[in-house]
Amino acid sequence: MTTIRAMFEDGSRAREAQLKLQFLRVDGIDESPDGTSWTAAVDDELVERAIHLVRQTGGTVEL
């Protein structure tokens, strides 16, 4: 498992990426109080897809 932190300009993009990650079967996503970032534990085989998804929705990723 790899923990990723995703940050976005606004909450709607963060929510969009969060929903898409759930379609990849990523659970345990912890949203920040302001709604513009979250952390998630991602299976190692899905890390690249998750990073791509975050970037595609306008976010940045920290590992």
All heavy atoms as TSV, in Angstrom:
chain	resi	resn	atom	element	x	y	z
A	1	MET	N	N	0.841	-1.188	0.000
A	1	MET	CA	C	0.000	0.000	0.000
A	1	MET	C	C	0.880	1.244	0.000
A	1	MET	O	O	1.907	1.279	0.650
A	1	MET	CB	C	-0.888	0.035	1.238
A	1	MET	CG	C	-1.939	-1.026	1.285
A	1	MET	SD	S	-3.216	-0.722	0.091
A	1	MET	CE	C	-4.557	-0.337	1.140
A	2	THR	N	N	0.433	2.224	-0.733
A	2	THR	CA	C	1.111	3.506	-0.800
A	2	THR	C	C	0.107	4.581	-0.415
A	2	THR	O	O	-1.031	4.566	-0.883
A	2	THR	CB	C	1.623	3.773	-2.228
A	2	THR	OG1	O	2.520	2.744	-2.595
A	2	THR	CG2	C	2.317	5.115	-2.322
A	3	THR	N	N	0.535	5.510	0.422
A	3	THR	CA	C	-0.332	6.616	0.798
A	3	THR	C	C	-0.035	7.796	-0.116
A	3	THR	O	O	1.119	8.185	-0.273
A	3	THR	CB	C	-0.106	7.026	2.258
A	3	THR	OG1	O	-0.403	5.903	3.098
A	3	THR	CG2	C	-0.995	8.185	2.653
A	4	ILE	N	N	-1.090	8.308	-0.726
A	4	ILE	CA	C	-0.930	9.491	-1.561
A	4	ILE	C	C	-1.751	10.630	-0.961
A	4	ILE	O	O	-2.785	10.415	-0.354
A	4	ILE	CB	C	-1.325	9.245	-3.035
A	4	ILE	CG1	C	-2.797	8.889	-3.172
A	4	ILE	CG2	C	-0.458	8.182	-3.665
A	4	ILE	CD1	C	-3.279	8.869	-4.613
A	5	ARG	N	N	-1.254	11.841	-1.144
A	5	ARG	CA	C	-1.977	13.046	-0.732
A	5	ARG	C	C	-2.216	13.859	-1.993
A	5	ARG	O	O	-1.274	14.144	-2.737
A	5	ARG	CB	C	-1.166	13.844	0.269
A	5	ARG	CG	C	-1.814	15.142	0.676
A	5	ARG	CD	C	-1.033	15.812	1.802
A	5	ARG	NE	N	-1.444	17.173	2.002
A	5	ARG	CZ	C	-2.535	17.559	2.646
A	5	ARG	NH1	N	-3.343	16.650	3.152
A	5	ARG	NH2	N	-2.824	18.826	2.782
A	6	ALA	N	N	-3.468	14.199	-2.207
A	6	ALA	CA	C	-3.850	14.962	-3.391
A	6	ALA	C	C	-4.373	16.332	-2.974
A	6	ALA	O	O	-5.129	16.440	-2.010
A	6	ALA	CB	C	-4.916	14.217	-4.179
A	7	MET	N	N	-3.955	17.362	-3.697
A	7	MET	CA	C	-4.377	18.728	-3.418
A	7	MET	C	C	-4.965	19.360	-4.670
A	7	MET	O	O	-4.457	19.139	-5.775
A	7	MET	CB	C	-3.190	19.555	-2.926
A	7	MET	CG	C	-2.726	19.110	-1.554
A	7	MET	SD	S	-0.937	19.106	-1.333
A	7	MET	CE	C	-0.369	18.003	-2.584
A	8	PHE	N	N	-6.022	20.136	-4.480
A	8	PHE	CA	C	-6.761	20.728	-5.590
A	8	PHE	C	C	-7.036	22.200	-5.322
A	8	PHE	O	O	-7.020	22.645	-4.177
A	8	PHE	CB	C	-8.105	20.001	-5.778
A	8	PHE	CG	C	-7.948	18.545	-6.083
A	8	PHE	CD1	C	-7.793	17.620	-5.068
A	8	PHE	CD2	C	-7.927	18.093	-7.394
A	8	PHE	CE1	C	-7.635	16.271	-5.346
A	8	PHE	CE2	C	-7.766	16.749	-7.677
A	8	PHE	CZ	C	-7.621	15.838	-6.648
A	9	GLU	N	N	-7.338	22.946	-6.395
A	9	GLU	CA	C	-7.687	24.364	-6.278
A	9	GLU	C	C	-9.037	24.556	-5.591
A	9	GLU	O	O	-9.236	25.538	-4.891
A	9	GLU	CB	C	-7.727	25.013	-7.662
A	9	GLU	CG	C	-6.378	25.107	-8.335
A	9	GLU	CD	C	-5.485	26.142	-7.690
A	9	GLU	OE1	O	-5.991	27.197	-7.289
A	9	GLU	OE2	O	-4.276	25.869	-7.592
A	10	ASP	N	N	-9.958	23.633	-5.842
A	10	ASP	CA	C	-11.278	23.766	-5.234
A	10	ASP	C	C	-11.851	22.408	-4.857
A	10	ASP	O	O	-11.399	21.367	-5.327
A	10	ASP	CB	C	-12.243	24.525	-6.165
A	10	ASP	CG	C	-12.454	23.820	-7.488
A	10	ASP	OD1	O	-13.144	22.779	-7.497
A	10	ASP	OD2	O	-11.936	24.290	-8.501
A	11	GLY	N	N	-12.851	22.449	-4.017
A	11	GLY	CA	C	-13.445	21.229	-3.491
A	11	GLY	C	C	-14.165	20.379	-4.514
A	11	GLY	O	O	-14.224	19.160	-4.373
A	12	SER	N	N	-14.709	21.001	-5.556
A	12	SER	CA	C	-15.442	20.203	-6.545
A	12	SER	C	C	-14.507	19.272	-7.314
A	12	SER	O	O	-14.857	18.129	-7.602
A	12	SER	CB	C	-16.212	21.113	-7.512
A	12	SER	OG	O	-15.341	21.904	-8.277
A	13	ARG	N	N	-13.313	19.739	-7.621
A	13	ARG	CA	C	-12.340	18.871	-8.307
A	13	ARG	C	C	-11.845	17.765	-7.377
A	13	ARG	O	O	-11.639	16.630	-7.796
A	13	ARG	CB	C	-11.173	19.692	-8.833
A	13	ARG	CG	C	-11.553	20.563	-9.990
A	13	ARG	CD	C	-10.358	21.333	-10.506
A	13	ARG	NE	N	-10.750	22.249	-11.542
A	13	ARG	CZ	C	-10.492	22.067	-12.828
A	13	ARG	NH1	N	-9.829	21.017	-13.227
A	13	ARG	NH2	N	-10.882	22.955	-13.709
A	14	ALA	N	N	-11.653	18.110	-6.120
A	14	ALA	CA	C	-11.229	17.102	-5.137
A	14	ALA	C	C	-12.282	16.013	-5.010
A	14	ALA	O	O	-11.962	14.826	-4.970
A	14	ALA	CB	C	-10.978	17.763	-3.780
A	15	ARG	N	N	-13.536	16.407	-4.975
A	15	ARG	CA	C	-14.633	15.442	-4.854
A	15	ARG	C	C	-14.728	14.586	-6.111
A	15	ARG	O	O	-14.952	13.381	-6.039
A	15	ARG	CB	C	-15.946	16.187	-4.600
A	15	ARG	CG	C	-17.121	15.289	-4.400
A	15	ARG	CD	C	-17.015	14.540	-3.089
A	15	ARG	NE	N	-18.173	13.667	-2.956
A	15	ARG	CZ	C	-18.138	12.468	-2.442
A	15	ARG	NH1	N	-17.020	11.995	-1.935
A	15	ARG	NH2	N	-19.198	11.727	-2.381
A	16	GLU	N	N	-14.558	15.191	-7.279
A	16	GLU	CA	C	-14.600	14.437	-8.537
A	16	GLU	C	C	-13.530	13.349	-8.551
A	16	GLU	O	O	-13.805	12.190	-8.882
A	16	GLU	CB	C	-14.401	15.377	-9.717
A	16	GLU	CG	C	-14.368	14.682	-11.059
A	16	GLU	CD	C	-14.062	15.611	-12.213
A	16	GLU	OE1	O	-14.044	16.837	-12.026
A	16	GLU	OE2	O	-13.818	15.087	-13.316
A	17	ALA	N	N	-12.307	13.717	-8.175
A	17	ALA	CA	C	-11.218	12.734	-8.149
A	17	ALA	C	C	-11.486	11.653	-7.109
A	17	ALA	O	O	-11.206	10.474	-7.342
A	17	ALA	CB	C	-9.895	13.429	-7.855
A	18	GLN	N	N	-12.030	12.054	-5.979
A	18	GLN	CA	C	-12.345	11.091	-4.921
A	18	GLN	C	C	-13.363	10.062	-5.421
A	18	GLN	O	O	-13.195	8.858	-5.194
A	18	GLN	CB	C	-12.892	11.860	-3.724
A	18	GLN	CG	C	-13.029	11.075	-2.467
A	18	GLN	CD	C	-13.451	11.966	-1.303
A	18	GLN	OE1	O	-13.613	13.181	-1.441
A	18	GLN	NE2	N	-13.636	11.380	-0.161
A	19	LEU	N	N	-14.383	10.503	-6.101
A	19	LEU	CA	C	-15.389	9.585	-6.630
A	19	LEU	C	C	-14.799	8.642	-7.675
A	19	LEU	O	O	-15.112	7.451	-7.694
A	19	LEU	CB	C	-16.564	10.367	-7.227
A	19	LEU	CG	C	-17.449	11.092	-6.219
A	19	LEU	CD1	C	-18.451	11.989	-6.936
A	19	LEU	CD2	C	-18.163	10.099	-5.326
A	20	LYS	N	N	-13.933	9.175	-8.528
A	20	LYS	CA	C	-13.293	8.325	-9.538
A	20	LYS	C	C	-12.395	7.278	-8.890
A	20	LYS	O	O	-12.326	6.139	-9.364
A	20	LYS	CB	C	-12.512	9.182	-10.524
A	20	LYS	CG	C	-13.404	9.973	-11.447
A	20	LYS	CD	C	-12.612	10.823	-12.400
A	20	LYS	CE	C	-13.510	11.576	-13.354
A	20	LYS	NZ	N	-12.736	12.397	-14.295
A	21	LEU	N	N	-11.704	7.651	-7.823
A	21	LEU	CA	C	-10.875	6.670	-7.114
A	21	LEU	C	C	-11.725	5.557	-6.523
A	21	LEU	O	O	-11.308	4.401	-6.488
A	21	LEU	CB	C	-10.072	7.331	-5.990
A	21	LEU	CG	C	-8.745	7.941	-6.349
A	21	LEU	CD1	C	-8.032	8.405	-5.087
A	21	LEU	CD2	C	-7.863	6.995	-7.113
A	22	GLN	N	N	-12.903	5.905	-6.055
A	22	GLN	CA	C	-13.788	4.878	-5.502
A	22	GLN	C	C	-14.178	3.865	-6.569
A	22	GLN	O	O	-14.349	2.687	-6.267
A	22	GLN	CB	C	-15.007	5.521	-4.861
A	22	GLN	CG	C	-14.662	6.253	-3.578
A	22	GLN	CD	C	-15.817	7.046	-3.003
A	22	GLN	OE1	O	-16.782	7.366	-3.698
A	22	GLN	NE2	N	-15.713	7.366	-1.731
A	23	PHE	N	N	-14.284	4.296	-7.828
A	23	PHE	CA	C	-14.562	3.366	-8.922
A	23	PHE	C	C	-13.400	2.399	-9.133
A	23	PHE	O	O	-13.586	1.288	-9.618
A	23	PHE	CB	C	-14.872	4.103	-10.226
A	23	PHE	CG	C	-16.253	4.684	-10.272
A	23	PHE	CD1	C	-16.426	6.056	-10.325
A	23	PHE	CD2	C	-17.372	3.874	-10.241
A	23	PHE	CE1	C	-17.694	6.608	-10.359
A	23	PHE	CE2	C	-18.646	4.409	-10.265
A	23	PHE	CZ	C	-18.811	5.783	-10.331
A	24	LEU	N	N	-12.188	2.828	-8.776
A	24	LEU	CA	C	-11.018	1.939	-8.848
A	24	LEU	C	C	-10.934	1.018	-7.633
A	24	LEU	O	O	-9.993	0.259	-7.487
A	24	LEU	CB	C	-9.726	2.761	-8.930
A	24	LEU	CG	C	-9.462	3.533	-10.197
A	24	LEU	CD1	C	-8.156	4.317	-10.070
A	24	LEU	CD2	C	-9.387	2.610	-11.398
A	25	ARG	N	N	-11.904	1.139	-6.749
A	25	ARG	CA	C	-11.977	0.341	-5.518
A	25	ARG	C	C	-10.948	0.777	-4.475
A	25	ARG	O	O	-10.414	-0.038	-3.732
A	25	ARG	CB	C	-11.836	-1.144	-5.819
A	25	ARG	CG	C	-12.833	-1.655	-6.829
A	25	ARG	CD	C	-13.669	-2.748	-6.243
A	25	ARG	NE	N	-14.507	-3.353	-7.255
A	25	ARG	CZ	C	-15.817	-3.145	-7.310
A	25	ARG	NH1	N	-16.391	-2.368	-6.453
A	25	ARG	NH2	N	-16.529	-3.727	-8.234
A	26	VAL	N	N	-10.678	2.085	-4.438
A	26	VAL	CA	C	-9.830	2.645	-3.396
A	26	VAL	C	C	-10.743	3.093	-2.269
A	26	VAL	O	O	-11.633	3.923	-2.474
A	26	VAL	CB	C	-8.995	3.832	-3.922
A	26	VAL	CG1	C	-8.228	4.495	-2.796
A	26	VAL	CG2	C	-8.053	3.361	-5.013
A	27	ASP	N	N	-10.550	2.526	-1.101
A	27	ASP	CA	C	-11.346	2.884	0.067
A	27	ASP	C	C	-10.460	3.626	1.064
A	27	ASP	O	O	-9.252	3.716	0.899
A	27	ASP	CB	C	-11.915	1.628	0.732
A	27	ASP	CG	C	-12.910	0.903	-0.161
A	27	ASP	OD1	O	-13.664	1.576	-0.873
A	27	ASP	OD2	O	-12.916	-0.338	-0.139
A	28	GLY	N	N	-11.055	4.139	2.097
A	28	GLY	CA	C	-10.271	4.790	3.142
A	28	GLY	C	C	-9.703	6.121	2.727
A	28	GLY	O	O	-8.573	6.455	3.059
A	29	ILE	N	N	-10.473	6.898	2.005
A	29	ILE	CA	C	-10.038	8.227	1.590
A	29	ILE	C	C	-10.423	9.207	2.692
A	29	ILE	O	O	-11.584	9.294	3.073
A	29	ILE	CB	C	-10.689	8.629	0.255
A	29	ILE	CG1	C	-10.332	7.615	-0.838
A	29	ILE	CG2	C	-10.259	10.036	-0.146
A	29	ILE	CD1	C	-11.102	7.790	-2.127
A	30	ASP	N	N	-9.438	9.920	3.208
A	30	ASP	CA	C	-9.668	10.887	4.285
A	30	ASP	C	C	-9.587	12.300	3.727
A	30	ASP	O	O	-8.525	12.762	3.320
A	30	ASP	CB	C	-8.629	10.710	5.398
A	30	ASP	CG	C	-8.751	9.363	6.084
A	30	ASP	OD1	O	-9.894	8.931	6.339
A	30	ASP	OD2	O	-7.710	8.745	6.351
A	31	GLU	N	N	-10.722	12.987	3.735
A	31	GLU	CA	C	-10.811	14.337	3.190
A	31	GLU	C	C	-10.394	15.361	4.241
A	31	GLU	O	O	-10.681	15.202	5.435
A	31	GLU	CB	C	-12.249	14.594	2.756
A	31	GLU	CG	C	-12.449	15.867	1.992
A	31	GLU	CD	C	-13.878	16.007	1.486
A	31	GLU	OE1	O	-14.581	14.993	1.370
A	31	GLU	OE2	O	-14.271	17.143	1.220
A	32	SER	N	N	-9.748	16.425	3.806
A	32	SER	CA	C	-9.366	17.504	4.718
A	32	SER	C	C	-10.606	18.320	5.094
A	32	SER	O	O	-11.610	18.302	4.378
A	32	SER	CB	C	-8.326	18.417	4.066
A	32	SER	OG	O	-8.920	19.153	3.015
A	33	PRO	N	N	-10.559	19.042	6.202
A	33	PRO	CA	C	-11.720	19.840	6.620
A	33	PRO	C	C	-12.159	20.882	5.589
A	33	PRO	O	O	-13.350	21.171	5.469
A	33	PRO	CB	C	-11.243	20.525	7.902
A	33	PRO	CG	C	-10.160	19.649	8.423
A	33	PRO	CD	C	-9.494	19.076	7.202
A	34	ASP	N	N	-11.223	21.437	4.828
A	34	ASP	CA	C	-11.603	22.453	3.842
A	34	ASP	C	C	-12.089	21.854	2.522
A	34	ASP	O	O	-12.567	22.563	1.645
A	34	ASP	CB	C	-10.465	23.434	3.592
A	34	ASP	CG	C	-9.255	22.804	2.921
A	34	ASP	OD1	O	-9.268	21.588	2.624
A	34	ASP	OD2	O	-8.272	23.529	2.693
A	35	GLY	N	N	-11.950	20.530	2.354
A	35	GLY	CA	C	-12.464	19.842	1.170
A	35	GLY	C	C	-11.625	19.981	-0.080
A	35	GLY	O	O	-12.047	19.550	-1.146
A	36	THR	N	N	-10.429	20.575	0.014
A	36	THR	CA	C	-9.613	20.747	-1.187
A	36	THR	C	C	-8.454	19.762	-1.270
A	36	THR	O	O	-7.656	19.829	-2.194
A	36	THR	CB	C	-9.047	22.173	-1.272
A	36	THR	OG1	O	-8.225	22.416	-0.135
A	36	THR	CG2	C	-10.162	23.206	-1.368
A	37	SER	N	N	-8.362	18.850	-0.320
A	37	SER	CA	C	-7.317	17.823	-0.376
A	37	SER	C	C	-7.803	16.578	0.347
A	37	SER	O	O	-8.769	16.612	1.106
A	37	SER	CB	C	-6.009	18.326	0.245
A	37	SER	OG	O	-6.180	18.560	1.621
A	38	TRP	N	N	-7.115	15.477	0.071
A	38	TRP	CA	C	-7.409	14.227	0.756
A	38	TRP	C	C	-6.197	13.322	0.706
A	38	TRP	O	O	-5.264	13.539	-0.060
A	38	TRP	CB	C	-8.638	13.526	0.164
A	38	TRP	CG	C	-8.729	13.458	-1.326
A	38	TRP	CD1	C	-9.499	14.224	-2.145
A	38	TRP	CD2	C	-8.022	12.563	-2.208
A	38	TRP	NE1	N	-9.316	13.873	-3.453
A	38	TRP	CE2	C	-8.414	12.853	-3.519
A	38	TRP	CE3	C	-7.093	11.552	-2.003
A	38	TRP	CZ2	C	-7.923	12.167	-4.618
A	38	TRP	CZ3	C	-6.596	10.864	-3.103
A	38	TRP	CH2	C	-7.018	11.174	-4.384
A	39	THR	N	N	-6.201	12.326	1.574
A	39	THR	CA	C	-5.190	11.274	1.553
A	39	THR	C	C	-5.891	9.943	1.361
A	39	THR	O	O	-7.034	9.773	1.771
A	39	THR	CB	C	-4.343	11.238	2.848
A	39	THR	OG1	O	-5.225	11.034	3.959
A	39	THR	CG2	C	-3.567	12.521	3.039
A	40	ALA	N	N	-5.181	9.024	0.729
A	40	ALA	CA	C	-5.752	7.700	0.483
A	40	ALA	C	C	-4.652	6.651	0.479
A	40	ALA	O	O	-3.545	6.915	0.000
A	40	ALA	CB	C	-6.488	7.675	-0.851
A	41	ALA	N	N	-4.974	5.489	0.997
A	41	ALA	CA	C	-4.083	4.333	0.921
A	41	ALA	C	C	-4.453	3.570	-0.349
A	41	ALA	O	O	-5.584	3.105	-0.489
A	41	ALA	CB	C	-4.236	3.455	2.144
A	42	VAL	N	N	-3.502	3.467	-1.271
A	42	VAL	CA	C	-3.757	2.893	-2.592
A	42	VAL	C	C	-2.914	1.637	-2.761
A	42	VAL	O	O	-1.719	1.637	-2.449
A	42	VAL	CB	C	-3.403	3.933	-3.690
A	42	VAL	CG1	C	-3.632	3.371	-5.068
A	42	VAL	CG2	C	-4.193	5.212	-3.485
A	43	ASP	N	N	-3.539	0.575	-3.247
A	43	ASP	CA	C	-2.786	-0.643	-3.552
A	43	ASP	C	C	-1.680	-0.304	-4.545
A	43	ASP	O	O	-1.874	0.508	-5.463
A	43	ASP	CB	C	-3.690	-1.718	-4.150
A	43	ASP	CG	C	-4.638	-2.331	-3.134
A	43	ASP	OD1	O	-4.305	-2.334	-1.932
A	43	ASP	OD2	O	-5.713	-2.808	-3.560
A	44	ASP	N	N	-0.537	-0.932	-4.370
A	44	ASP	CA	C	0.628	-0.612	-5.182
A	44	ASP	C	C	0.373	-0.722	-6.680
A	44	ASP	O	O	0.891	0.076	-7.460
A	44	ASP	CB	C	1.815	-1.492	-4.789
A	44	ASP	CG	C	2.339	-1.158	-3.401
A	44	ASP	OD1	O	2.137	-0.011	-2.939
A	44	ASP	OD2	O	2.954	-2.042	-2.783
A	45	GLU	N	N	-0.456	-1.670	-7.095
A	45	GLU	CA	C	-0.715	-1.835	-8.530
A	45	GLU	C	C	-1.618	-0.732	-9.101
A	45	GLU	O	O	-1.733	-0.595	-10.319
A	45	GLU	CB	C	-1.300	-3.212	-8.847
A	45	GLU	CG	C	-2.633	-3.482	-8.226
A	45	GLU	CD	C	-2.565	-4.125	-6.846
A	45	GLU	OE1	O	-1.468	-4.287	-6.289
A	45	GLU	OE2	O	-3.630	-4.456	-6.319
A	46	LEU	N	N	-2.240	0.081	-8.235
A	46	LEU	CA	C	-3.114	1.153	-8.695
A	46	LEU	C	C	-2.515	2.550	-8.540
A	46	LEU	O	O	-3.136	3.544	-8.916
A	46	LEU	CB	C	-4.441	1.104	-7.928
A	46	LEU	CG	C	-5.315	-0.122	-8.154
A	46	LEU	CD1	C	-6.537	-0.066	-7.255
A	46	LEU	CD2	C	-5.720	-0.221	-9.612
A	47	VAL	N	N	-1.303	2.648	-7.998
A	47	VAL	CA	C	-0.715	3.953	-7.698
A	47	VAL	C	C	-0.584	4.819	-8.942
A	47	VAL	O	O	-0.993	5.992	-8.947
A	47	VAL	CB	C	0.648	3.802	-6.977
A	47	VAL	CG1	C	1.362	5.130	-6.886
A	47	VAL	CG2	C	0.454	3.213	-5.604
A	48	GLU	N	N	-0.042	4.286	-10.017
A	48	GLU	CA	C	0.141	5.079	-11.236
A	48	GLU	C	C	-1.190	5.557	-11.795
A	48	GLU	O	O	-1.310	6.698	-12.241
A	48	GLU	CB	C	0.921	4.292	-12.292
A	48	GLU	CG	C	2.373	4.061	-11.922
A	48	GLU	CD	C	3.146	5.361	-11.730
A	48	GLU	OE1	O	2.960	6.317	-12.519
A	48	GLU	OE2	O	3.934	5.420	-10.765
A	49	ARG	N	N	-2.193	4.698	-11.770
A	49	ARG	CA	C	-3.525	5.091	-12.257
A	49	ARG	C	C	-4.122	6.170	-11.376
A	49	ARG	O	O	-4.740	7.117	-11.872
A	49	ARG	CB	C	-4.452	3.874	-12.312
A	49	ARG	CG	C	-4.071	2.918	-13.424
A	49	ARG	CD	C	-4.943	1.703	-13.463
A	49	ARG	NE	N	-6.291	2.046	-13.888
A	49	ARG	CZ	C	-7.305	1.195	-13.852
A	49	ARG	NH1	N	-7.126	-0.035	-13.429
A	49	ARG	NH2	N	-8.497	1.568	-14.253
A	50	ALA	N	N	-3.945	6.057	-10.068
A	50	ALA	CA	C	-4.474	7.053	-9.135
A	50	ALA	C	C	-3.800	8.409	-9.347
A	50	ALA	O	O	-4.467	9.450	-9.360
A	50	ALA	CB	C	-4.295	6.578	-7.697
A	51	ILE	N	N	-2.492	8.407	-9.518
A	51	ILE	CA	C	-1.765	9.648	-9.758
A	51	ILE	C	C	-2.236	10.295	-11.052
A	51	ILE	O	O	-2.487	11.505	-11.112
A	51	ILE	CB	C	-0.243	9.393	-9.778
A	51	ILE	CG1	C	0.245	9.040	-8.373
A	51	ILE	CG2	C	0.511	10.593	-10.340
A	51	ILE	CD1	C	1.680	8.540	-8.318
A	52	HIS	N	N	-2.375	9.504	-12.089
A	52	HIS	CA	C	-2.858	10.019	-13.375
A	52	HIS	C	C	-4.251	10.622	-13.220
A	52	HIS	O	O	-4.535	11.711	-13.737
A	52	HIS	CB	C	-2.864	8.908	-14.421
A	52	HIS	CG	C	-3.407	9.332	-15.736
A	52	HIS	ND1	N	-2.706	10.131	-16.616
A	52	HIS	CD2	C	-4.604	9.095	-16.324
A	52	HIS	CE1	C	-3.453	10.358	-17.683
A	52	HIS	NE2	N	-4.605	9.739	-17.525
A	53	LEU	N	N	-5.116	9.953	-12.504
A	53	LEU	CA	C	-6.473	10.422	-12.288
A	53	LEU	C	C	-6.481	11.772	-11.565
A	53	LEU	O	O	-7.199	12.690	-11.952
A	53	LEU	CB	C	-7.225	9.375	-11.458
A	53	LEU	CG	C	-8.697	9.603	-11.229
A	53	LEU	CD1	C	-9.384	8.265	-11.143
A	53	LEU	CD2	C	-8.921	10.363	-9.946
A	54	VAL	N	N	-5.650	11.906	-10.520
A	54	VAL	CA	C	-5.570	13.177	-9.780
A	54	VAL	C	C	-5.099	14.294	-10.699
A	54	VAL	O	O	-5.694	15.379	-10.729
A	54	VAL	CB	C	-4.640	13.035	-8.560
A	54	VAL	CG1	C	-4.342	14.383	-7.957
A	54	VAL	CG2	C	-5.263	12.115	-7.516
A	55	ARG	N	N	-4.061	14.047	-11.461
A	55	ARG	CA	C	-3.536	15.072	-12.366
A	55	ARG	C	C	-4.539	15.427	-13.457
A	55	ARG	O	O	-4.649	16.571	-13.856
A	55	ARG	CB	C	-2.216	14.607	-12.960
A	55	ARG	CG	C	-1.113	14.579	-11.917
A	55	ARG	CD	C	0.190	14.103	-12.473
A	55	ARG	NE	N	1.230	14.137	-11.455
A	55	ARG	CZ	C	2.293	13.379	-11.450
A	55	ARG	NH1	N	2.512	12.522	-12.448
A	55	ARG	NH2	N	3.177	13.463	-10.482
A	56	GLN	N	N	-5.265	14.432	-13.931
A	56	GLN	CA	C	-6.257	14.637	-14.974
A	56	GLN	C	C	-7.402	15.537	-14.486
A	56	GLN	O	O	-7.990	16.253	-15.278
A	56	GLN	CB	C	-6.803	13.277	-15.418
A	56	GLN	CG	C	-7.652	13.281	-16.639
A	56	GLN	CD	C	-8.041	11.879	-17.020
A	56	GLN	OE1	O	-8.282	11.019	-16.171
A	56	GLN	NE2	N	-8.125	11.635	-18.324
A	57	THR	N	N	-7.693	15.508	-13.203
A	57	THR	CA	C	-8.763	16.346	-12.654
A	57	THR	C	C	-8.241	17.662	-12.083
A	57	THR	O	O	-8.959	18.373	-11.403
A	57	THR	CB	C	-9.568	15.589	-11.577
A	57	THR	OG1	O	-8.673	15.093	-10.578
A	57	THR	CG2	C	-10.376	14.479	-12.172
A	58	GLY	N	N	-6.967	17.973	-12.353
A	58	GLY	CA	C	-6.431	19.269	-11.985
A	58	GLY	C	C	-5.728	19.332	-10.635
A	58	GLY	O	O	-5.469	20.415	-10.134
A	59	GLY	N	N	-5.394	18.187	-10.080
A	59	GLY	CA	C	-4.733	18.166	-8.784
A	59	GLY	C	C	-3.252	17.871	-8.856
A	59	GLY	O	O	-2.720	17.566	-9.923
A	60	THR	N	N	-2.606	17.988	-7.708
A	60	THR	CA	C	-1.210	17.616	-7.574
A	60	THR	C	C	-1.114	16.520	-6.521
A	60	THR	O	O	-1.988	16.399	-5.657
A	60	THR	CB	C	-0.330	18.812	-7.156
A	60	THR	OG1	O	-0.822	19.336	-5.923
A	60	THR	CG2	C	-0.328	19.893	-8.219
A	61	VAL	N	N	-0.053	15.734	-6.599
A	61	VAL	CA	C	0.089	14.560	-5.734
A	61	VAL	C	C	1.407	14.609	-4.973
A	61	VAL	O	O	2.431	14.978	-5.546
A	61	VAL	CB	C	0.035	13.262	-6.579
A	61	VAL	CG1	C	0.275	12.046	-5.721
A	61	VAL	CG2	C	-1.278	13.152	-7.303
A	62	GLU	N	N	1.347	14.205	-3.714
A	62	GLU	CA	C	2.536	13.942	-2.915
A	62	GLU	C	C	2.474	12.496	-2.486
A	62	GLU	O	O	1.422	12.004	-2.096
A	62	GLU	CB	C	2.560	14.820	-1.657
A	62	GLU	CG	C	2.818	16.264	-1.890
A	62	GLU	CD	C	2.823	17.058	-0.597
A	62	GLU	OE1	O	2.646	16.468	0.490
A	62	GLU	OE2	O	2.985	18.276	-0.678
A	63	LEU	N	N	3.601	11.826	-2.530
A	63	LEU	CA	C	3.672	10.442	-2.059
A	63	LEU	C	C	4.267	10.395	-0.678
A	63	LEU	O	O	5.039	11.190	-0.286
A	63	LEU	CB	C	4.492	9.574	-3.010
A	63	LEU	CG	C	3.923	9.447	-4.418
A	63	LEU	CD1	C	4.881	8.671	-5.287
A	63	LEU	CD2	C	2.581	8.773	-4.393
